[in-house]
Amino acid sequence: MYQAQFTVSTQGRGTHEITDAVGTQVAASGVDVGLCNVFIHHTSASLMICENADPSVRRDLNRFMARLVPDGDPMFEHDAEGPDDMPAHVRSVLTQSALTVPVTAGRLGLGTWQGIYVWEHRACGARRSITVTVVG
């Protein structure tokens, strides 16, 4: 078993690819066949496996989520950090805080057009802590 942590500085709402950073940890683990778990330590950002060839897919997802959970919605009581505070929490609950990816031949077993992303739900940037655990 292997575990490591790294941080990602986001530049605000949107997706930030971390495939290479996670892949580096898988390689460092020495595991040939197993599972890689990726966990984000935050309640206003999430993780996703998504299309990595066409960035319009991720832009469309951002627009969809903005329509589904708009900033400043008056139904939300929690707004301690601004109008995007509670919407960011809802968005992270609707998505994922952890992912599991197969490890095959010492590498992430992702599909051809898949990448791993931090999905920042806050309008401002933040430092996000990620833990990678590899078991094999």
Stockholm file with secondary structure:
# STOCKHOLM 1.0

chainA/1-136         MYQAQFTVSTQGRGTHEITDAVGTQVAASGVDVGLCNVFIHHTSASLMICENADPSVRRDLNRFMARLVPDGDPMFEHDAEGPDDMPAHVRSVLTQSALTVPVTAGRLGLGTWQGIYVWEHRACGARRSITVTVVG
#=GR chainA/1-136 SS CEEEEEEEECCSSEEEECHHHHHHHHHHHTCSSEEEEEEECCSSEEEEEEESSCTHHHHHHHHHHHHHSCTTCTTCCCCTTCTTHHHHHHHHHHSBSEEEEEEETTEECCCTTEEEEEEECSSSCCEEEEEEEEEC
#=GC SS_cons         CEEEEEEEECCSSEEEECHHHHHHHHHHHTCSSEEEEEEECCSSEEEEEEESSCTHHHHHHHHHHHHHSCTTCTTCCCCTTCTTHHHHHHHHHHSBSEEEEEEETTEECCCTTEEEEEEECSSSCCEEEEEEEEEC
//
